[in-house]
Amino acid sequence: MDSGMIGKIQKAKQYAQERNRFHIDTLKVNINGENNTHTAKLEDGKWQCDCDYFKGHSICTHTMALEELLKGMLVLAE
Ligand SMILES: [Zn+2]
């Protein structure tokens, strides 16, 4: 491996520790729930999820779990 690549890997590891560098505004995630798999999306800073609970509440276990996972990296519209 050339020294340039080694430097890139080190920098990538450093960046991965610095969550505030990342600003996620679009995302699609399949989540394996206890009964079904659900698909949650982030588009233009707004969540969508195909589960029933989300339809009535605009928030659900899946979007809340993603917010917890991606804390500090999401660009959410309010
Ligand atoms: Zn959901």
N, CA, C, O and the ligand as a Tripos MOL2 file, in Angstrom:
@<TRIPOS>MOLECULE
protein
  313   311    79     0     0
PROTEIN
NO_CHARGES

@<TRIPOS>ATOM
      1 N           0.8500   -1.2000    0.0000 N.3       1 MET1
      2 CA          0.0000    0.0000    0.0000 C.3       1 MET1
      3 C           0.8870    1.2520    0.0000 C.2       1 MET1
      4 O           1.8480    1.3340    0.7640 O.2       1 MET1
      5 N           0.5680    2.1990   -0.8380 N.am      2 ASP2
      6 CA          1.4250    3.3860   -0.8770 C.3       2 ASP2
      7 C           1.1280    4.3200    0.2980 C.2       2 ASP2
      8 O           0.0730    4.2410    0.9270 O.2       2 ASP2
      9 N           2.0800    5.1990    0.5730 N.am      3 SER3
     10 CA          1.9490    6.0460    1.7590 C.3       3 SER3
     11 C           0.7650    7.0020    1.6310 C.2       3 SER3
     12 O           0.1720    7.3980    2.6350 O.2       3 SER3
     13 N           0.4250    7.3700    0.4040 N.am      4 GLY4
     14 CA         -0.7480    8.2280    0.2140 C.3       4 GLY4
     15 C          -2.0100    7.5600    0.7230 C.2       4 GLY4
     16 O          -2.8280    8.1880    1.3950 O.2       4 GLY4
     17 N          -2.1650    6.2750    0.3990 N.am      5 MET5
     18 CA         -3.3490    5.5350    0.8370 C.3       5 MET5
     19 C          -3.3700    5.3660    2.3490 C.2       5 MET5
     20 O          -4.4280    5.4470    2.9740 O.2       5 MET5
     21 N          -2.2020    5.1310    2.9370 N.am      6 ILE6
     22 CA         -2.1360    4.9910    4.4020 C.3       6 ILE6
     23 C          -2.6020    6.2860    5.0740 C.2       6 ILE6
     24 O          -3.3320    6.2620    6.0650 O.2       6 ILE6
     25 N          -2.1690    7.4000    4.5180 N.am      7 GLY7
     26 CA         -2.6090    8.6970    5.0470 C.3       7 GLY7
     27 C          -4.1160    8.8730    4.9280 C.2       7 GLY7
     28 O          -4.7670    9.3860    5.8380 O.2       7 GLY7
     29 N          -4.6610    8.4420    3.7970 N.am      8 LYS8
     30 CA         -6.1160    8.5640    3.5950 C.3       8 LYS8
     31 C          -6.8910    7.7250    4.6130 C.2       8 LYS8
     32 O          -7.9100    8.1620    5.1460 O.2       8 LYS8
     33 N          -6.3970    6.5260    4.8700 N.am      9 ILE9
     34 CA         -7.0710    5.6470    5.8330 C.3       9 ILE9
     35 C          -7.0270    6.2540    7.2310 C.2       9 ILE9
     36 O          -8.0190    6.2230    7.9580 O.2       9 ILE9
     37 N          -5.8820    6.8030    7.6010 N.am     10 GLN10
     38 CA         -5.7730    7.4410    8.9220 C.3      10 GLN10
     39 C          -6.7320    8.6140    9.0310 C.2      10 GLN10
     40 O          -7.3880    8.8010   10.0550 O.2      10 GLN10
     41 N          -6.8060    9.4050    7.9620 N.am     11 LYS11
     42 CA         -7.6820   10.5670    7.9850 C.3      11 LYS11
     43 C          -9.1500   10.1230    8.0340 C.2      11 LYS11
     44 O          -9.9650   10.7460    8.7150 O.2      11 LYS11
     45 N          -9.4800    9.0630    7.3230 N.am     12 ALA12
     46 CA        -10.8540    8.5450    7.3460 C.3      12 ALA12
     47 C         -11.2360    8.1030    8.7540 C.2      12 ALA12
     48 O         -12.3510    8.3660    9.2050 O.2      12 ALA12
     49 N         -10.3240    7.4360    9.4480 N.am     13 LYS13
     50 CA        -10.6060    6.9960   10.8230 C.3      13 LYS13
     51 C         -10.8050    8.1920   11.7370 C.2      13 LYS13
     52 O         -11.6640    8.1780   12.6200 O.2      13 LYS13
     53 N         -10.0020    9.2300   11.5170 N.am     14 GLN14
     54 CA        -10.1570   10.4420   12.3210 C.3      14 GLN14
     55 C         -11.5110   11.0970   12.0320 C.2      14 GLN14
     56 O         -12.2280   11.4740   12.9590 O.2      14 GLN14
     57 N         -11.8570   11.2310   10.7640 N.am     15 TYR15
     58 CA        -13.1420   11.8470   10.3900 C.3      15 TYR15
     59 C         -14.3110   11.0690   10.9680 C.2      15 TYR15
     60 O         -15.3070   11.6540   11.3960 O.2      15 TYR15
     61 N         -14.1850    9.7440   10.9790 N.am     16 ALA16
     62 CA        -15.2820    8.9100   11.4750 C.3      16 ALA16
     63 C         -15.5500    9.1450   12.9620 C.2      16 ALA16
     64 O         -16.6330    8.8240   13.4520 O.2      16 ALA16
     65 N         -14.5810    9.6990   13.6770 N.am     17 GLN17
     66 CA        -14.7710   10.0460   15.0900 C.3      17 GLN17
     67 C         -15.3920   11.4240   15.2600 C.2      17 GLN17
     68 O         -15.8270   11.7740   16.3570 O.2      17 GLN17
     69 N         -15.4380   12.2000   14.2040 N.am     18 GLU18
     70 CA        -15.8740   13.6050   14.2800 C.3      18 GLU18
     71 C         -17.2080   13.7490   13.5560 C.2      18 GLU18
     72 O         -17.2860   14.2120   12.4180 O.2      18 GLU18
     73 N         -18.2650   13.3240   14.2780 N.am     19 ARG19
     74 CA        -19.5890   13.2350   13.6660 C.3      19 ARG19
     75 C         -20.0880   14.5690   13.1410 C.2      19 ARG19
     76 O         -20.8810   14.6070   12.2000 O.2      19 ARG19
     77 N         -19.6340   15.6610   13.7370 N.am     20 ASN20
     78 CA        -20.1390   16.9720   13.2980 C.3      20 ASN20
     79 C         -19.6360   17.3700   11.9070 C.2      20 ASN20
     80 O         -20.0640   18.3880   11.3620 O.2      20 ASN20
     81 N         -18.7430   16.5820   11.3400 N.am     21 ARG21
     82 CA        -18.3220   16.8260    9.9530 C.3      21 ARG21
     83 C         -19.3620   16.3480    8.9530 C.2      21 ARG21
     84 O         -19.3550   16.7570    7.7920 O.2      21 ARG21
     85 N         -20.2760   15.4610    9.4180 N.am     22 PHE22
     86 CA        -21.1960   14.7890    8.5040 C.3      22 PHE22
     87 C         -22.5860   15.4060    8.5900 C.2      22 PHE22
     88 O         -23.1060   15.6570    9.6770 O.2      22 PHE22
     89 N         -23.1700   15.6410    7.4350 N.am     23 HIS23
     90 CA        -24.4890   16.2750    7.3710 C.3      23 HIS23
     91 C         -25.3460   15.4570    6.4110 C.2      23 HIS23
     92 O         -25.2970   15.6450    5.1960 O.2      23 HIS23
     93 N         -26.1220   14.5570    6.9760 N.am     24 ILE24
     94 CA        -26.9130   13.6400    6.1550 C.3      24 ILE24
     95 C         -28.2520   14.2950    5.8400 C.2      24 ILE24
     96 O         -29.0110   14.6210    6.7530 O.2      24 ILE24
     97 N         -28.5490   14.4890    4.5620 N.am     25 ASP25
     98 CA        -29.8580   15.0640    4.2330 C.3      25 ASP25
     99 C         -30.7240   14.1160    3.4080 C.2      25 ASP25
    100 O         -31.9100   14.3820    3.2120 O.2      25 ASP25
    101 N         -30.1650   13.0370    2.9330 N.am     26 THR26
    102 CA        -30.9480   12.0540    2.1920 C.3      26 THR26
    103 C         -30.4680   10.6560    2.5840 C.2      26 THR26
    104 O         -29.2700   10.3810    2.6440 O.2      26 THR26
    105 N         -31.4470    9.7780    2.8500 N.am     27 LEU27
    106 CA        -31.0800    8.4690    3.3710 C.3      27 LEU27
    107 C         -32.2470    7.5110    3.1580 C.2      27 LEU27
    108 O         -33.4050    7.9230    3.2390 O.2      27 LEU27
    109 N         -31.9620    6.2520    2.8900 N.am     28 LYS28
    110 CA        -32.9950    5.2160    2.8320 C.3      28 LYS28
    111 C         -32.4660    4.0130    3.5880 C.2      28 LYS28
    112 O         -31.3840    3.5070    3.2890 O.2      28 LYS28
    113 N         -33.2350    3.5550    4.5710 N.am     29 VAL29
    114 CA        -32.7700    2.4700    5.4280 C.3      29 VAL29
    115 C         -33.8730    1.4380    5.6070 C.2      29 VAL29
    116 O         -35.0180    1.7930    5.8850 O.2      29 VAL29
    117 N         -33.5380    0.1790    5.4510 N.am     30 ASN30
    118 CA        -34.4610   -0.9080    5.7710 C.3      30 ASN30
    119 C         -34.1640   -1.3700    7.1860 C.2      30 ASN30
    120 O         -33.0180   -1.6590    7.5310 O.2      30 ASN30
    121 N         -35.2210   -1.4360    8.0090 N.am     31 ILE31
    122 CA        -35.0490   -1.7820    9.4190 C.3      31 ILE31
    123 C         -35.8100   -3.0760    9.7110 C.2      31 ILE31
    124 O         -37.0090   -3.1710    9.4520 O.2      31 ILE31
    125 N         -35.1140   -4.0530   10.2440 N.am     32 ASN32
    126 CA        -35.7570   -5.3130   10.6190 C.3      32 ASN32
    127 C         -36.4080   -5.1440   11.9790 C.2      32 ASN32
    128 O         -35.7280   -5.1140   13.0050 O.2      32 ASN32
    129 N         -37.7330   -5.0330   11.9810 N.am     33 GLY33
    130 CA        -38.4650   -4.9250   13.2420 C.3      33 GLY33
    131 C         -38.7450   -6.3100   13.7980 C.2      33 GLY33
    132 O         -38.2630   -7.3140   13.2730 O.2      33 GLY33
    133 N         -39.5340   -6.3510   14.8700 N.am     34 GLU34
    134 CA        -39.8310   -7.6450   15.4860 C.3      34 GLU34
    135 C         -40.7520   -8.4860   14.6000 C.2      34 GLU34
    136 O         -40.6820   -9.7150   14.6120 O.2      34 GLU34
    137 N         -41.6270   -7.8050   13.8210 N.am     35 ASN35
    138 CA        -42.5690   -8.5270   12.9690 C.3      35 ASN35
    139 C         -42.2830   -8.3610   11.4770 C.2      35 ASN35
    140 O         -42.3760   -9.3220   10.7130 O.2      35 ASN35
    141 N         -41.9450   -7.1680   11.0770 N.am     36 ASN36
    142 CA        -41.7550   -6.8620    9.6640 C.3      36 ASN36
    143 C         -40.5030   -6.0260    9.4560 C.2      36 ASN36
    144 O         -39.9120   -5.4870   10.3910 O.2      36 ASN36
    145 N         -40.1310   -5.9440    8.1940 N.am     37 THR37
    146 CA        -39.0800   -5.0080    7.8210 C.3      37 THR37
    147 C         -39.7470   -3.7260    7.3450 C.2      37 THR37
    148 O         -40.6790   -3.7660    6.5410 O.2      37 THR37
    149 N         -39.2750   -2.5970    7.8380 N.am     38 HIS38
    150 CA        -39.8200   -1.3120    7.4160 C.3      38 HIS38
    151 C         -38.7370   -0.4820    6.7410 C.2      38 HIS38
    152 O         -37.5440   -0.6310    7.0060 O.2      38 HIS38
    153 N         -39.1960    0.3900    5.8680 N.am     39 THR39
    154 CA        -38.2720    1.2670    5.1620 C.3      39 THR39
    155 C         -38.5010    2.7010    5.6150 C.2      39 THR39
    156 O         -39.5970    3.2450    5.4730 O.2      39 THR39
    157 N         -37.4720    3.2920    6.1530 N.am     40 ALA40
    158 CA        -37.5250    4.7030    6.5540 C.3      40 ALA40
    159 C         -36.6350    5.4930    5.6100 C.2      40 ALA40
    160 O         -35.5670    5.0380    5.1980 O.2      40 ALA40
    161 N         -37.1080    6.6950    5.2790 N.am     41 LYS41
    162 CA        -36.3560    7.5690    4.3820 C.3      41 LYS41
    163 C         -36.2330    8.9510    4.9810 C.2      41 LYS41
    164 O         -37.1170    9.4230    5.6950 O.2      41 LYS41
    165 N         -35.1300    9.5810    4.6800 N.am     42 LEU42
    166 CA        -34.9520   10.9910    5.0000 C.3      42 LEU42
    167 C         -34.7730   11.7240    3.6800 C.2      42 LEU42
    168 O         -33.8320   11.4670    2.9300 O.2      42 LEU42
    169 N         -35.6980   12.6430    3.4140 N.am     43 GLU43
    170 CA        -35.6310   13.4330    2.1840 C.3      43 GLU43
    171 C         -35.8880   14.8880    2.5160 C.2      43 GLU43
    172 O         -36.8790   15.2140    3.1700 O.2      43 GLU43
    173 N         -35.0130   15.7560    2.0770 N.am     44 ASP44
    174 CA        -35.1310   17.1850    2.3690 C.3      44 ASP44
    175 C         -35.3170   17.4360    3.8640 C.2      44 ASP44
    176 O         -36.0650   18.3260    4.2690 O.2      44 ASP44
    177 N         -34.6290   16.6420    4.6700 N.am     45 GLY45
    178 CA        -34.6860   16.8430    6.1150 C.3      45 GLY45
    179 C         -35.9610   16.3540    6.7700 C.2      45 GLY45
    180 O         -36.2030   16.6470    7.9410 O.2      45 GLY45
    181 N         -36.7870   15.6080    6.0320 N.am     46 LYS46
    182 CA        -38.0400   15.0950    6.5990 C.3      46 LYS46
    183 C         -38.0720   13.5740    6.5370 C.2      46 LYS46
    184 O         -37.7090   12.9670    5.5300 O.2      46 LYS46
    185 N         -38.5190   12.9710    7.6450 N.am     47 TRP47
    186 CA        -38.6310   11.5230    7.7120 C.3      47 TRP47
    187 C         -39.8790   11.0260    7.0180 C.2      47 TRP47
    188 O         -40.9120   11.6950    6.9970 O.2      47 TRP47
    189 N         -39.7630    9.8280    6.4450 N.am     48 GLN48
    190 CA        -40.9070    9.0550    5.9970 C.3      48 GLN48
    191 C         -40.6630    7.6310    6.4780 C.2      48 GLN48
    192 O         -39.5250    7.1630    6.5100 O.2      48 GLN48
    193 N         -41.7450    6.9450    6.8540 N.am     49 CYS49
    194 CA        -41.6100    5.5270    7.1650 C.3      49 CYS49
    195 C         -42.8760    4.8330    6.6990 C.2      49 CYS49
    196 O         -43.9600    5.4140    6.7390 O.2      49 CYS49
    197 N         -42.7400    3.5910    6.2580 N.am     50 ASP50
    198 CA        -43.9070    2.8790    5.7290 C.3      50 ASP50
    199 C         -44.6900    2.1190    6.8090 C.2      50 ASP50
    200 O         -45.6050    1.3660    6.4770 O.2      50 ASP50
    201 N         -44.3540    2.2970    8.0800 N.am     51 CYS51
    202 CA        -45.1060    1.5880    9.1280 C.3      51 CYS51
    203 C         -46.4140    2.3210    9.4490 C.2      51 CYS51
    204 O         -46.5630    3.5050    9.1480 O.2      51 CYS51
    205 N         -47.3480    1.6050   10.0580 N.am     52 ASP52
    206 CA        -48.6650    2.1820   10.3530 C.3      52 ASP52
    207 C         -48.5790    3.3130   11.3770 C.2      52 ASP52
    208 O         -49.2680    4.3250   11.2470 O.2      52 ASP52
    209 N         -47.7370    3.1400   12.3900 N.am     53 TYR53
    210 CA        -47.6500    4.1490   13.4460 C.3      53 TYR53
    211 C         -47.2150    5.5020   12.8840 C.2      53 TYR53
    212 O         -47.6970    6.5490   13.3150 O.2      53 TYR53
    213 N         -46.3040    5.4640   11.9270 N.am     54 PHE54
    214 CA        -45.7980    6.7250   11.3620 C.3      54 PHE54
    215 C         -46.9170    7.5110   10.6820 C.2      54 PHE54
    216 O         -46.9440    8.7400   10.7390 O.2      54 PHE54
    217 N         -47.8460    6.7890   10.0340 N.am     55 LYS55
    218 CA        -48.9180    7.4760    9.2950 C.3      55 LYS55
    219 C         -49.7220    8.4020   10.2060 C.2      55 LYS55
    220 O         -50.1320    9.4850    9.7900 O.2      55 LYS55
    221 N         -49.9430    7.9740   11.4390 N.am     56 GLY56
    222 CA        -50.7380    8.7800   12.3630 C.3      56 GLY56
    223 C         -49.9330    9.7680   13.1870 C.2      56 GLY56
    224 O         -50.4950   10.7120   13.7420 O.2      56 GLY56
    225 N         -48.6170    9.5640   13.2750 N.am     57 HIS57
    226 CA        -47.8290   10.3460   14.2330 C.3      57 HIS57
    227 C         -46.6500   11.1070   13.6280 C.2      57 HIS57
    228 O         -46.0470   11.9470   14.2960 O.2      57 HIS57
    229 N         -46.3260   10.8220   12.3880 N.am     58 SER58
    230 CA        -45.1590   11.4500   11.7320 C.3      58 SER58
    231 C         -43.8560   11.1880   12.4750 C.2      58 SER58
    232 O         -42.8680   11.8940   12.2760 O.2      58 SER58
    233 N         -43.8560   10.1800   13.3250 N.am     59 ILE59
    234 CA        -42.6520    9.7450   14.0290 C.3      59 ILE59
    235 C         -42.9070    8.3000   14.4400 C.2      59 ILE59
    236 O         -44.0620    7.9170   14.6280 O.2      59 ILE59
    237 N         -41.8820    7.5030   14.5820 N.am     60 CYS60
    238 CA        -42.1010    6.0940   14.9570 C.3      60 CYS60
    239 C         -40.8090    5.5270   15.5300 C.2      60 CYS60
    240 O         -39.7760    6.1960   15.5610 O.2      60 CYS60
    241 N         -40.8900    4.2890   15.9770 N.am     61 THR61
    242 CA        -39.7080    3.6170   16.5240 C.3      61 THR61
    243 C         -38.5400    3.6690   15.5540 C.2      61 THR61
    244 O         -37.3920    3.8620   15.9530 O.2      61 THR61
    245 N         -38.8490    3.4940   14.2700 N.am     62 HIS62
    246 CA        -37.7800    3.4000   13.2660 C.3      62 HIS62
    247 C         -37.0660    4.7340   13.0730 C.2      62 HIS62
    248 O         -35.8370    4.7910   13.0400 O.2      62 HIS62
    249 N         -37.8470    5.8080   12.9450 N.am     63 THR63
    250 CA        -37.2000    7.1120   12.7550 C.3      63 THR63
    251 C         -36.4850    7.5410   14.0360 C.2      63 THR63
    252 O         -35.4250    8.1650   13.9830 O.2      63 THR63
    253 N         -37.0720    7.2010   15.1880 N.am     64 MET64
    254 CA        -36.4080    7.5570   16.4530 C.3      64 MET64
    255 C         -35.1050    6.7820   16.6170 C.2      64 MET64
    256 O         -34.1130    7.3300   17.0990 O.2      64 MET64
    257 N         -35.1030    5.5190   16.2210 N.am     65 ALA65
    258 CA        -33.8770    4.7180   16.3160 C.3      65 ALA65
    259 C         -32.7930    5.2810   15.4010 C.2      65 ALA65
    260 O         -31.6180    5.3230   15.7630 O.2      65 ALA65
    261 N         -33.2080    5.7130   14.2060 N.am     66 LEU66
    262 CA        -32.2300    6.2880   13.2730 C.3      66 LEU66
    263 C         -31.6820    7.6100   13.8100 C.2      66 LEU66
    264 O         -30.4930    7.8980   13.6720 O.2      66 LEU66
    265 N         -32.5620    8.4130   14.4240 N.am     67 GLU67
    266 CA        -32.0680    9.6700   14.9980 C.3      67 GLU67
    267 C         -31.0450    9.4000   16.0860 C.2      67 GLU67
    268 O         -30.0650   10.1320   16.2270 O.2      67 GLU67
    269 N         -31.2790    8.3400   16.8580 N.am     68 GLU68
    270 CA        -30.3280    7.9890   17.9120 C.3      68 GLU68
    271 C         -28.9980    7.5120   17.3050 C.2      68 GLU68
    272 O         -27.9190    7.9050   17.7510 O.2      68 GLU68
    273 N         -29.1030    6.6620   16.2840 N.am     69 LEU69
    274 CA        -27.8970    6.1510   15.6270 C.3      69 LEU69
    275 C         -27.0660    7.2470   14.9900 C.2      69 LEU69
    276 O         -25.8360    7.2180   15.0310 O.2      69 LEU69
    277 N         -27.7570    8.2150   14.3990 N.am     70 LEU70
    278 CA        -27.0980    9.2150   13.5540 C.3      70 LEU70
    279 C         -27.0020   10.5650   14.2530 C.2      70 LEU70
    280 O         -26.8430   11.6060   13.6150 O.2      70 LEU70
    281 N         -27.1020   10.5230   15.5760 N.am     71 LYS71
    282 CA        -27.0960   11.7380   16.3760 C.3      71 LYS71
    283 C         -25.9520   12.6720   15.9750 C.2      71 LYS71
    284 O         -24.7990   12.2520   15.8840 O.2      71 LYS71
    285 N         -26.2810   13.9190   15.7420 N.am     72 GLY72
    286 CA        -25.2690   14.9090   15.4190 C.3      72 GLY72
    287 C         -24.9580   15.0040   13.9280 C.2      72 GLY72
    288 O         -24.2110   15.8880   13.5090 O.2      72 GLY72
    289 N         -25.5270   14.0960   13.1160 N.am     73 MET73
    290 CA        -25.1870   14.0880   11.7010 C.3      73 MET73
    291 C         -26.3750   14.4060   10.7950 C.2      73 MET73
    292 O         -26.2210   14.5280    9.5800 O.2      73 MET73
    293 N         -27.5660   14.5420   11.3970 N.am     74 LEU74
    294 CA        -28.7600   14.7360   10.5730 C.3      74 LEU74
    295 C         -29.0700   16.2080   10.3870 C.2      74 LEU74
    296 O         -28.8570   17.0240   11.2840 O.2      74 LEU74
    297 N         -29.5710   16.5310    9.2220 N.am     75 VAL75
    298 CA        -30.0390   17.8890    8.9340 C.3      75 VAL75
    299 C         -31.5490   17.7920    8.8090 C.2      75 VAL75
    300 O         -32.0670   17.4980    7.7310 O.2      75 VAL75
    301 N         -32.2730   18.0410    9.9240 N.am     76 LEU76
    302 CA        -33.7110   17.8670    9.9320 C.3      76 LEU76
    303 C         -34.4250   19.1910    9.7320 C.2      76 LEU76
    304 O         -34.0260   20.2190   10.2800 O.2      76 LEU76
    305 N         -35.4900   19.1520    8.9340 N.am     77 ALA77
    306 CA        -36.3350   20.3330    8.7450 C.3      77 ALA77
    307 C         -37.2990   20.4160    9.9210 C.2      77 ALA77
    308 O         -37.7890   19.3900   10.3930 O.2      77 ALA77
    309 N         -37.5720   21.6040   10.3890 N.am     78 GLU78
    310 CA        -38.5760   21.7500   11.4660 C.3      78 GLU78
    311 C         -39.5950   22.7860   11.0970 C.2      78 GLU78
    312 O         -40.5150   23.0500   11.8720 O.2      78 GLU78
    313 ZN        -41.7150    3.3200   11.2490 Zn       79 ZN79
@<TRIPOS>BOND
     1     1     2 1
     2     2     3 1
     3     3     4 2
     4     3     5 am
     5     5     6 1
     6     6     7 1
     7     7     8 2
     8     7     9 am
     9     9    10 1
    10    10    11 1
    11    11    12 2
    12    11    13 am
    13    13    14 1
    14    14    15 1
    15    15    16 2
    16    15    17 am
    17    17    18 1
    18    18    19 1
    19    19    20 2
    20    19    21 am
    21    21    22 1
    22    22    23 1
    23    23    24 2
    24    23    25 am
    25    25    26 1
    26    26    27 1
    27    27    28 2
    28    27    29 am
    29    29    30 1
    30    30    31 1
    31    31    32 2
    32    31    33 am
    33    33    34 1
    34    34    35 1
    35    35    36 2
    36    35    37 am
    37    37    38 1
    38    38    39 1
    39    39    40 2
    40    39    41 am
    41    41    42 1
    42    42    43 1
    43    43    44 2
    44    43    45 am
    45    45    46 1
    46    46    47 1
    47    47    48 2
    48    47    49 am
    49    49    50 1
    50    50    51 1
    51    51    52 2
    52    51    53 am
    53    53    54 1
    54    54    55 1
    55    55    56 2
    56    55    57 am
    57    57    58 1
    58    58    59 1
    59    59    60 2
    60    59    61 am
    61    61    62 1
    62    62    63 1
    63    63    64 2
    64    63    65 am
    65    65    66 1
    66    66    67 1
    67    67    68 2
    68    67    69 am
    69    69    70 1
    70    70    71 1
    71    71    72 2
    72    71    73 am
    73    73    74 1
    74    74    75 1
    75    75    76 2
    76    75    77 am
    77    77    78 1
    78    78    79 1
    79    79    80 2
    80    79    81 am
    81    81    82 1
    82    82    83 1
    83    83    84 2
    84    83    85 am
    85    85    86 1
    86    86    87 1
    87    87    88 2
    88    87    89 am
    89    89    90 1
    90    90    91 1
    91    91    92 2
    92    91    93 am
    93    93    94 1
    94    94    95 1
    95    95    96 2
    96    95    97 am
    97    97    98 1
    98    98    99 1
    99    99   100 2
   100    99   101 am
   101   101   102 1
   102   102   103 1
   103   103   104 2
   104   103   105 am
   105   105   106 1
   106   106   107 1
   107   107   108 2
   108   107   109 am
   109   109   110 1
   110   110   111 1
   111   111   112 2
   112   111   113 am
   113   113   114 1
   114   114   115 1
   115   115   116 2
   116   115   117 am
   117   117   118 1
   118   118   119 1
   119   119   120 2
   120   119   121 am
   121   121   122 1
   122   122   123 1
   123   123   124 2
   124   123   125 am
   125   125   126 1
   126   126   127 1
   127   127   128 2
   128   127   129 am
   129   129   130 1
   130   130   131 1
   131   131   132 2
   132   131   133 am
   133   133   134 1
   134   134   135 1
   135   135   136 2
   136   135   137 am
   137   137   138 1
   138   138   139 1
   139   139   140 2
   140   139   141 am
   141   141   142 1
   142   142   143 1
   143   143   144 2
   144   143   145 am
   145   145   146 1
   146   146   147 1
   147   147   148 2
   148   147   149 am
   149   149   150 1
   150   150   151 1
   151   151   152 2
   152   151   153 am
   153   153   154 1
   154   154   155 1
   155   155   156 2
   156   155   157 am
   157   157   158 1
   158   158   159 1
   159   159   160 2
   160   159   161 am
   161   161   162 1
   162   162   163 1
   163   163   164 2
   164   163   165 am
   165   165   166 1
   166   166   167 1
   167   167   168 2
   168   167   169 am
   169   169   170 1
   170   170   171 1
   171   171   172 2
   172   171   173 am
   173   173   174 1
   174   174   175 1
   175   175   176 2
   176   175   177 am
   177   177   178 1
   178   178   179 1
   179   179   180 2
   180   179   181 am
   181   181   182 1
   182   182   183 1
   183   183   184 2
   184   183   185 am
   185   185   186 1
   186   186   187 1
   187   187   188 2
   188   187   189 am
   189   189   190 1
   190   190   191 1
   191   191   192 2
   192   191   193 am
   193   193   194 1
   194   194   195 1
   195   195   196 2
   196   195   197 am
   197   197   198 1
   198   198   199 1
   199   199   200 2
   200   199   201 am
   201   201   202 1
   202   202   203 1
   203   203   204 2
   204   203   205 am
   205   205   206 1
   206   206   207 1
   207   207   208 2
   208   207   209 am
   209   209   210 1
   210   210   211 1
   211   211   212 2
   212   211   213 am
   213   213   214 1
   214   214   215 1
   215   215   216 2
   216   215   217 am
   217   217   218 1
   218   218   219 1
   219   219   220 2
   220   219   221 am
   221   221   222 1
   222   222   223 1
   223   223   224 2
   224   223   225 am
   225   225   226 1
   226   226   227 1
   227   227   228 2
   228   227   229 am
   229   229   230 1
   230   230   231 1
   231   231   232 2
   232   231   233 am
   233   233   234 1
   234   234   235 1
   235   235   236 2
   236   235   237 am
   237   237   238 1
   238   238   239 1
   239   239   240 2
   240   239   241 am
   241   241   242 1
   242   242   243 1
   243   243   244 2
   244   243   245 am
   245   245   246 1
   246   246   247 1
   247   247   248 2
   248   247   249 am
   249   249   250 1
   250   250   251 1
   251   251   252 2
   252   251   253 am
   253   253   254 1
   254   254   255 1
   255   255   256 2
   256   255   257 am
   257   257   258 1
   258   258   259 1
   259   259   260 2
   260   259   261 am
   261   261   262 1
   262   262   263 1
   263   263   264 2
   264   263   265 am
   265   265   266 1
   266   266   267 1
   267   267   268 2
   268   267   269 am
   269   269   270 1
   270   270   271 1
   271   271   272 2
   272   271   273 am
   273   273   274 1
   274   274   275 1
   275   275   276 2
   276   275   277 am
   277   277   278 1
   278   278   279 1
   279   279   280 2
   280   279   281 am
   281   281   282 1
   282   282   283 1
   283   283   284 2
   284   283   285 am
   285   285   286 1
   286   286   287 1
   287   287   288 2
   288   287   289 am
   289   289   290 1
   290   290   291 1
   291   291   292 2
   292   291   293 am
   293   293   294 1
   294   294   295 1
   295   295   296 2
   296   295   297 am
   297   297   298 1
   298   298   299 1
   299   299   300 2
   300   299   301 am
   301   301   302 1
   302   302   303 1
   303   303   304 2
   304   303   305 am
   305   305   306 1
   306   306   307 1
   307   307   308 2
   308   307   309 am
   309   309   310 1
   310   310   311 1
   311   311   312 2
@<TRIPOS>SUBSTRUCTURE
     1 MET1         2 RESIDUE 1 A MET
     2 ASP2         6 RESIDUE 1 A ASP
     3 SER3        10 RESIDUE 1 A SER
     4 GLY4        14 RESIDUE 1 A GLY
     5 MET5        18 RESIDUE 1 A MET
     6 ILE6        22 RESIDUE 1 A ILE
     7 GLY7        26 RESIDUE 1 A GLY
     8 LYS8        30 RESIDUE 1 A LYS
     9 ILE9        34 RESIDUE 1 A ILE
    10 GLN10       38 RESIDUE 1 A GLN
    11 LYS11       42 RESIDUE 1 A LYS
    12 ALA12       46 RESIDUE 1 A ALA
    13 LYS13       50 RESIDUE 1 A LYS
    14 GLN14       54 RESIDUE 1 A GLN
    15 TYR15       58 RESIDUE 1 A TYR
    16 ALA16       62 RESIDUE 1 A ALA
    17 GLN17       66 RESIDUE 1 A GLN
    18 GLU18       70 RESIDUE 1 A GLU
    19 ARG19       74 RESIDUE 1 A ARG
    20 ASN20       78 RESIDUE 1 A ASN
    21 ARG21       82 RESIDUE 1 A ARG
    22 PHE22       86 RESIDUE 1 A PHE
    23 HIS23       90 RESIDUE 1 A HIS
    24 ILE24       94 RESIDUE 1 A ILE
    25 ASP25       98 RESIDUE 1 A ASP
    26 THR26      102 RESIDUE 1 A THR
    27 LEU27      106 RESIDUE 1 A LEU
    28 LYS28      110 RESIDUE 1 A LYS
    29 VAL29      114 RESIDUE 1 A VAL
    30 ASN30      118 RESIDUE 1 A ASN
    31 ILE31      122 RESIDUE 1 A ILE
    32 ASN32      126 RESIDUE 1 A ASN
    33 GLY33      130 RESIDUE 1 A GLY
    34 GLU34      134 RESIDUE 1 A GLU
    35 ASN35      138 RESIDUE 1 A ASN
    36 ASN36      142 RESIDUE 1 A ASN
    37 THR37      146 RESIDUE 1 A THR
    38 HIS38      150 RESIDUE 1 A HIS
    39 THR39      154 RESIDUE 1 A THR
    40 ALA40      158 RESIDUE 1 A ALA
    41 LYS41      162 RESIDUE 1 A LYS
    42 LEU42      166 RESIDUE 1 A LEU
    43 GLU43      170 RESIDUE 1 A GLU
    44 ASP44      174 RESIDUE 1 A ASP
    45 GLY45      178 RESIDUE 1 A GLY
    46 LYS46      182 RESIDUE 1 A LYS
    47 TRP47      186 RESIDUE 1 A TRP
    48 GLN48      190 RESIDUE 1 A GLN
    49 CYS49      194 RESIDUE 1 A CYS
    50 ASP50      198 RESIDUE 1 A ASP
    51 CYS51      202 RESIDUE 1 A CYS
    52 ASP52      206 RESIDUE 1 A ASP
    53 TYR53      210 RESIDUE 1 A TYR
    54 PHE54      214 RESIDUE 1 A PHE
    55 LYS55      218 RESIDUE 1 A LYS
    56 GLY56      222 RESIDUE 1 A GLY
    57 HIS57      226 RESIDUE 1 A HIS
    58 SER58      230 RESIDUE 1 A SER
    59 ILE59      234 RESIDUE 1 A ILE
    60 CYS60      238 RESIDUE 1 A CYS
    61 THR61      242 RESIDUE 1 A THR
    62 HIS62      246 RESIDUE 1 A HIS
    63 THR63      250 RESIDUE 1 A THR
    64 MET64      254 RESIDUE 1 A MET
    65 ALA65      258 RESIDUE 1 A ALA
    66 LEU66      262 RESIDUE 1 A LEU
    67 GLU67      266 RESIDUE 1 A GLU
    68 GLU68      270 RESIDUE 1 A GLU
    69 LEU69      274 RESIDUE 1 A LEU
    70 LEU70      278 RESIDUE 1 A LEU
    71 LYS71      282 RESIDUE 1 A LYS
    72 GLY72      286 RESIDUE 1 A GLY
    73 MET73      290 RESIDUE 1 A MET
    74 LEU74      294 RESIDUE 1 A LEU
    75 VAL75      298 RESIDUE 1 A VAL
    76 LEU76      302 RESIDUE 1 A LEU
    77 ALA77      306 RESIDUE 1 A ALA
    78 GLU78      310 RESIDUE 1 A GLU
    79 ZN79       313 GROUP 0 **** ****
